[in-house]
């Protein structure tokens, strides 16, 4: 599990923690307002296409937007360490 980190979404700070669940990376997003926490993971279609999805499903738009921010953070962190 990675160290928790913070992103900014929709003008708000959000704490992100990463977990492993049945060999999948799952991210728990805790927003700084009263919004329900969001759990996201990367889904893979049979053709190999990947997208961010919420767990449980139902907050797809938010999952896609927040997932991009999470991915950007992880990529930037990797660049700094390489």
C-alpha positions in Angstrom: 0.0 0.0 0.0 1.3 3.4 -1.0 1.5 6.4 1.4 -1.8 8.4 1.4 -1.7 11.5 -0.7 -3.9 14.5 -1.6 -5.5 15.7 -4.8 -7.7 18.6 -5.6 -11.0 18.0 -7.3 -13.9 20.4 -7.9 -12.2 23.0 -5.8 -11.8 20.7 -2.8 -9.0 18.8 -1.2 -9.4 15.0 -1.2 -7.3 12.5 0.7 -6.5 9.4 -1.4 -5.5 6.0 0.1 -4.5 3.0 -2.0 -5.4 -0.6 -1.2 -5.1 -3.9 -2.8 -8.2 -6.0 -3.1 -8.1 -9.4 -4.8 -5.0 -8.4 -6.8 -6.6 -5.1 -7.9 -5.6 -1.6 -7.0 -8.4 0.3 -5.3 -8.4 3.9 -4.3 -10.5 5.4 -1.5 -11.1 9.1 -1.9 -12.2 11.1 1.1 -13.5 14.5 0.1 -13.1 17.5 2.4 -16.8 18.4 2.2 -19.8 16.3 3.3 -19.8 14.3 0.0 -19.8 10.5 0.4 -16.3 8.9 0.0 -15.6 7.5 -3.4 -13.9 4.1 -4.1 -12.4 3.7 -7.6 -10.5 1.1 -9.6 -9.4 0.6 -13.2 -11.7 -1.7 -15.1 -10.5 -3.6 -18.3 -12.8 -4.5 -21.2 -12.2 -7.7 -23.2 -10.4 -5.7 -25.9 -8.0 -4.3 -23.3 -9.5 -0.8 -23.1 -9.1 0.6 -19.5 -11.3 3.1 -17.7 -11.9 4.3 -14.1 -15.0 3.0 -12.4 -16.6 3.5 -9.0 -17.1 0.6 -6.6 -20.0 0.1 -6.4 -20.9 1.5 -9.8 -23.1 4.5 -10.1 -20.6 7.4 -9.8 -19.0 6.9 -13.2 -18.5 10.6 -14.2 -16.9 11.4 -10.8 -14.8 8.2 -11.0 -13.4 9.1 -14.4 -12.5 12.7 -13.4 -11.0 11.7 -10.0 -9.2 8.7 -11.5 -7.4 10.9 -14.0 -6.2 13.1 -11.1 -5.0 10.0 -9.3 -3.2 8.7 -12.4 -1.6 12.1 -13.0 -0.3 12.1 -9.4 1.1 8.6 -9.6 2.8 9.3 -13.0 4.4 12.5 -11.6 5.6 10.7 -8.5 7.2 8.0 -10.7 9.0 10.6 -12.8 10.5 12.2 -9.7 11.9 8.9 -8.4 13.3 7.7 -11.8 
